[in-house]
Amino acid sequence: MIAQLRKHMVQHGPSILRVPAKLTPFPVQKKVMLEGLAMVFKEALEDGDFEFLEDRWLKVEVRDLGLQWFISYQDEKLVVAEHIEQEDVSFSGECNDLVLIAARKEDPDTLFFQRRLRIEGDTELGLEVKNLMDSIDLDSLPAPVKFVLQQSADFIHKGMQSPAEQKEVMNAH
């Protein structure tokens, strides 16, 4: 019963979040994105690891939420835009998959080959973005952020498993 409820919530949660996410004004989205990126990539920003994105644009899209942001690096800081003429590379995926990638519960390469993560455009730039994401040390995140991310990913991961997979996991413990 609980497993069925979790599965339902994982499958339908993004559609419930879609309306409030779309109604959130872009300036609020931008502020949250910039603060989140600054926190997650604090060390990389201090080390100048985003120079490869100088005057180039990365599009990040959460397809099932209908959200997208354009991210670049200008004047030694990250910038987020609502619209641009042309991005250089695009990363897009479903909300649940992106949470799993962020928490390291799923490998981006695996999701890419399963066509659940799309990377389009400049492949070299896309690889640099992916490598930078892979270099994030989850232990460097503030404890509350790490906790919420990992709990969310665990919930999603279990909700995406079939009943047979759940029994295997339960019997293994």
Helices and strands as residue ranges (DSSP letters): H 2-23, H 26-40, H 42-46, G 51-53, E 58-62, G 63-65, E 67-74, E 77-81, E 89-93, H 95-102, H 108-113, E 117-121, H 123-134, G 138-140, H 143-160, H 163-172
